[in-house]
């Protein structure tokens, strides 16, 4: 066995030999903040599902469109849950292109994602990253207010893009979302993009089996199940749809939305 050299951006205490969902996602997006174990897992997934990098980029494209829409609708505060490792076109960049005063708090449970986010955001008074578990809304919101400067008396956009499928049914994802909804001011919003096995057959089973090796196993959900997570929000047009069909840009034609197994929606409380 050849020992893995710890890069200077990886905090001590991080297990370099166990794949991590945030770092695998970073690899799919073409990032450099991943380890050999993450790349090995990604290679196994790609063998059965070679379109995965395109699917992950479609997730990010939806995130950018949703943030641009919400900023244009007047939202000035964003809470990005399960934000992962920063890549080009992050929430604060997109939001500030619409409104320079926008404030963003990135939240992730992975210390690598948080450490790198903090390095990128160092010196930015209106954007920060905190390490927290999104399944504990009260703790997340308390940290976001104290360390990130979020004003919970004003509308906040809660972003849950490519993360809720890592919250198992046993942890009551609908209840988690409801607690964020009830703790944020009227006019607050949600943006969600969630993986599904609808129409994917055995490929989805193989993908779930791979993620079972990580600290964050995957729970893909049907359209009806994702819809139930959004109760209490008024969805904007076109409602809950395939991720590529949610208000695509002119240069993002959704040629085959069935090739992108995820549902997306934006709504207001």
N, C-alpha and C positions, 0 to 999 in steps of 0.2 A: 504494500500500500504506500502510495506517495502522499506525504502530508500536504494538506491544502494550505496555501499561504493566505493569511488574512490580509485583504487590502486595507489601506488606511481609512477608507470610507465606511468600513463595516465595524459597528460597535462590538466590544468584547461581550461575550455571553451569547452571541448569535451562533446557532448551530450551522456550520458551513456544509455539513454533510446531509442535511435533510431539506428536501425541496420546500419552497414557500410560494404560496399563490401569488403574492405581490411581485416577487422577483421573477417568477415564470411569466407573468403578464408583462413585466418590463422587457424580458427577452423577446416576446412576441412583437412588441412595439419597436424593437430595434435598439433598446437601451443597453447600457453597459454595466448595470448594477445588479448582477446575478452571478451565481456560483455554478460550478460544474454540476452539482446535483440538480439545480434548477434547469440547466440546459439539457441534461440527460432526460429529465421528465418531459420537457417540451419536445424533445426528439421522439420519444415514444408516442406522445399525443399526436404529433404531426404525421407519424407513419400511418395512422388510421384516419386522420382528419387534416389534410394538408392545407385546407382553407382557413385554419385557425388564426394565423396572423391577420388575414383580411377581416375576420369577424371581430378581433380585438380592436383593430383600427376603426371599424364601424362603430364600436362602443364609444371610442374617443370622439369620433365625429358627431355622434348624437350628443355627447356631453357638451361639446362646443356649441352646437346649435341650440341646445336647451338653455345654456347660460346666456348666450346672446339674446335669446327671446326673453328670458326673465329680466335681464338687465334693461332691455328695451321697454319692458312692462313696468319698470320703476323699482324693482327689487335692488337693494344696495348692499345686502349682507348675504353671504353664502357659506354654508356649512357642508363641506365635502367629506362625507363619511366613507371610509375605506378608500382613501384617495390614492394610495399606492405611492410608487416612486415617480417623481416629477418627470414629465416629458414635455416636448414643445407643444404649445397650445394649452397651457394649464388654465385653471378657472380664473385666477387673478388676472392673467393676461387678456383673456377673452372678455371678462366683465369690465375691465378698465378701458378696453377699446370703446365700450359703449358709455361708461361713466367712470372717470378717473378716481372718484372718491370711494369706489366699491371696496368693501372689506371682506376678506376671505379667511376662513379657518379650515385648514386641512386636518383630518383626523385619520389615524391608522393605528392598528395594533402592532404592526411590524416595526421593530426599532430601526431597521435599516432604512425603511421608507421615511420614517420620521427624522432620523439623523440627516439624511441627504436633503430632505425638504427644508430643514432648518438652515442648513448650509446655504442653500440657494436663496432662501428668503431673508438671510441675515441683513439687518439694516432696513428692512421694509416695515414701516410702522403700521401698515394696514393689512398685513398678511402674516400668518404664523402657522406652525404645525404642532399638534399635540398628540401624544401617544395615549390612546384610550380605546376602550372596547365599545363599539357602537351599540351593543346590546344593553348598555347601561345609560339610557338617555339622560337621567338626572346628573350623573357624573360628567358626561360629555358636555352638556350644556353649561354646567358650573365652570368647568375648565375653559370652555370657549368664551365665556363672559369674562372670567378673571384674567386669562392669559392672552386671549385673542381679541378682547374688546368688543365682542358682540353685544348689542343692545337688544335684549329679548323683549322689550316693550315695542320694538319696531319689527316689521316683516323680515323674515329670514327664509332663504331658499335652502331646503334640506336636499342634498344631492346624494342619491344612492345608485350609483352607476356601476354595474358589474360587481356588486358586492352582496346583495341580499341572497343570492343563491349559495352563499357560504354561511348563511344563518339557517340552521336546521329547524324543522317544525317544532321540535322539543323546546326550542328557545322562543317560541311564539313571535315570529316576525311581524305578524299583524299587530300584536300588542305593543311591540317595540315602536313601530311606526306611529301607532295611535298616541303613544306617550310623547313623541316628538311633536306630533300635530297639536296636542292639547297644551304643550308647554310653549308654543310659539304664538306670536301675535296674529290677530286677524289680518288677512292679506298675505300671510306666509304661503310658501309654495313647496311642492315636492317635485323632483325629477327622478325617474326610476328607469333603469334598464336591467332586465332580468333574463338569465339564460333559461331556455326551455328545451325539452326533449320532443316537443310536438313535431311530428314528421321526420324525426332523425333516426329512429330505429336503433340498431345495435351500436351505432357510433356513440350515442349518448351514454349507453351503459358502460362502454369502455372508458369514456372520459371520466365518468363518476368514479370508476374503479381506480384510475390514476390519482385523482384528487383525494381519495381515501388514504393515500400514503402521506398526505400533508397534514399540518395542524388544522386545516380548514377544508373538510370534506364538502362536496358540492351537492346541493339539492336543487335539481332543475324542476321548474313548475309549469303547469299548463297555463293557457291564457286566462281561464276562469280563476285559477288559484292566484295568479298575479293580480287580477282585477280585484279580488277580495282584500288584498293588502292595501288597496288605495281607497277603501271606504272612508267617507268623511271629507274627501277632496272632490272639487268640481274640476273634471278634466277639460283641458282646452282641446280644440280640434287639432288633429283628427282622432283624439281619444287614445286608447291602448292599441297599438299597432306594432307590426314588425319594426325593428329599430331603424331600418333604412327608409321606412315610409313615413317617419315622423318629420314632417316639414323639411324634406331634403333640399340641399342647396342645388343651384342649377348645374354645378359641376359634379354632383354626386347622384347620378341617375340610378335608381334602385332597380337594376336590370333583373335580378332574380332574388327577391326578398326571402324566398324560402331557403336560400343558401346561408342566411344569417339568422341562426336560431335564437332569437331573443326578442322580447317585447319591451316597448318603451312608451312612456307617457309623461306628461307634465300636468300638474293640477294645482289649484289654489284652495285654501281653506276659508 
